[in-house]
């Protein structure tokens, strides 16, 4: 089961910024930059010890922001993310423990898949939107088109190697709900507190989504 409100907003945005925060003090300025650029959405990854605190700070300052936790590897991290204010969970692979922990809480979860068997594991649990990861190393758009073919009712959030140069080719696919990426708010830019640059790059990313959608899907 995946909450339709969360999915609708993810589809509306077209891009989910994948965020790595080393210092939780950077969380609110980052969220401000994303929101001011027209993309009030973030997936804060559990790649650093600051993730839980960063999610909490963003949730407190921006209660309407679509805020999720990424790189979630354990059921314990699911619990920590929810307690901090995360509204959806993203995982790099398909961990039954992580997926089931989310489903028990009616929490939207997007586990990573890259094979037909993993897609079918998601279908068995009622998941209709899955993370396609790592997108570019696995073969990019051509591979995604091939693997999505037998699963007409499934949509994907390609992540991994997505950038300003190739995002349009993914968004043009009928099987893609949105793309995950960090090019508009990379870890280095956050660490160096280049929030004006992040705002500008995010604004450009939002316009890229609009342009891609004007071009139609195939």
BELBEL-V80867 format. One line per field, one symbol per residue. phi: phi as a letter, one per 20 degrees, with the letter a starting at -180 (. if undefined). burial: I if it has 16 or more other ideal C-beta (glycine too) atoms within 10 Angstrom, else O. A space follows every 10 residues. Layout:
BEGIN
phi->???
burial->???
END
This chain:
BEGIN
phi->.cgffffgff fffncdfedd decgfeffgf ffffffencf bbdeeeecfe gfffffffff ecfefedcdd ledcfffgff fffepfdbcc cfcdegffff ffffdldgcc ffcbcgffgf ffffdmedcc febeffffpm ffffffffgf dfeddcdfbo nfbfedffff ffefedeacd acfebfffff feleffffgf ffgfffffff fffffndb
burial->OIOOOIIOII OOIIIIIIII IOOIOIIOOI IIIIIOIOII IIIIIIOIOI IIIIIIIIIO OIOOIIIIII IIOOIOIIOI IIOIIIIIII IIOIIOOIIO IIIOOOIIII IIIIOOOIIO IIOOIOIOII IIIIIIOIOI IOIIOOIIOO IOOIIIIIII OIOOOIIOII IOIOIIIIII IIIIIIIOII OOOIIOOIIO IIIOIIOIIO OIOOOOOO
END
